[in-house]
């Protein structure tokens, strides 16, 4: 999964880097606020991809005394930072430029330059979007898009997909704004399209921030994994009851499992140790994403009293 994420990010990084240069050249030649907003958008996206690559690199750092469970959550933190940057820089600058264009409107010069650049940019964005969509579809399986985003534990895939989707929508809005301005002679269409681009980015950033926040503060493993772990424990010899199964994603490929188990009172201490060791081994074997397992031996009555 990490390899697929890196490929998606690199593809988006190269595409957005090239696109941003062409957009700024077109904006300087034509004076279009919408095109300038699109240039800012591409610069922000390029910076975001660099941050995501940095997050992936940091997430693979080994565990240490200060971070005994590793650095997997780095990717969640940097994905959240990306969402904030899209909102603060991308949306903020686009809306500001749009408002300024509405306050001081002026006709766009050489609109044909904008059309050519927008066409090239859309081709790049479409290619990056298709690449991101293919990787996202591979990981989501039978889930719907929204369900896959909510259940997915690797934010880099849907962050890039959302960015590319917002970028494609922004290009369409910029094209329509320039076209309508040219056809009608209304100089306000350029500013309006810039504001709309900013609103698209703001909406995208808000959704990304909401989804990544859940993983950043600690999100459990999927229901299927939790249920599978519970069934595996119940089927283990010497287990009387499973009191609680707690899980947390410490990274896209790192699940922490903490279970409270009521063992039969007749089980000997040595056998109990072997049972717990075998239980942890079986959980890790059935679910490779589970890296650490902690088993707490506690009676059902005691666990119930502690919960009150």
Number of C-alpha atoms within 10 A of each C-alpha: 12 14 8 16 21 18 16 25 26 17 19 26 23 14 21 26 17 15 25 23 14 19 27 22 17 24 23 13 15 19 21 30 32 34 32 25 31 29 25 20 28 27 22 23 26 22 16 25 26 16 18 28 20 14 21 24 15 17 20 16 13 12 13 10 7 7 11 9 18 19 21 24 24 22 28 29 17 23 30 23 18 26 25 18 18 27 24 15 18 28 29 19 20 32 26 17 22 29 18 15 23 19 11 11 18 16 18 19 15 13 20 13 17 27 16 13 21 23 15 15 24 19 15 20 24 17 16 25 22 14 17 28 20 14 18 24 15 12 16 15 10 10 13 11 14 9 11 17 20 15 18 20 24 22 23 28 25 23 28 27 24 20 27 25 19 22 25 20 17 26 22 16 22 30 21 15 24 27 18 16 19 17 8 9 12 15 20 21 26 31 31 22 27 33 28 21 28 30 19 21 28 24 14 20 26 14 14 25 19 13 23 26 16 13 26 19 13 15 17 19 23 14 10 9 17 16 13 14 22 19 12 14 23 15 10 15 12 19 18 17 17 19 19 15 16 13 21 18 23 27 25 20 15 21 23 19 23 16 19 19 24 20 21 14 10 8 14 10 9 8 11 17 12 10 18 20 14 13 19 19 14 15 22 18 12 13 14 11 18 22 17 15 18 14 15 14 17 17 18 18 11 11 16 11 8 8 7 5
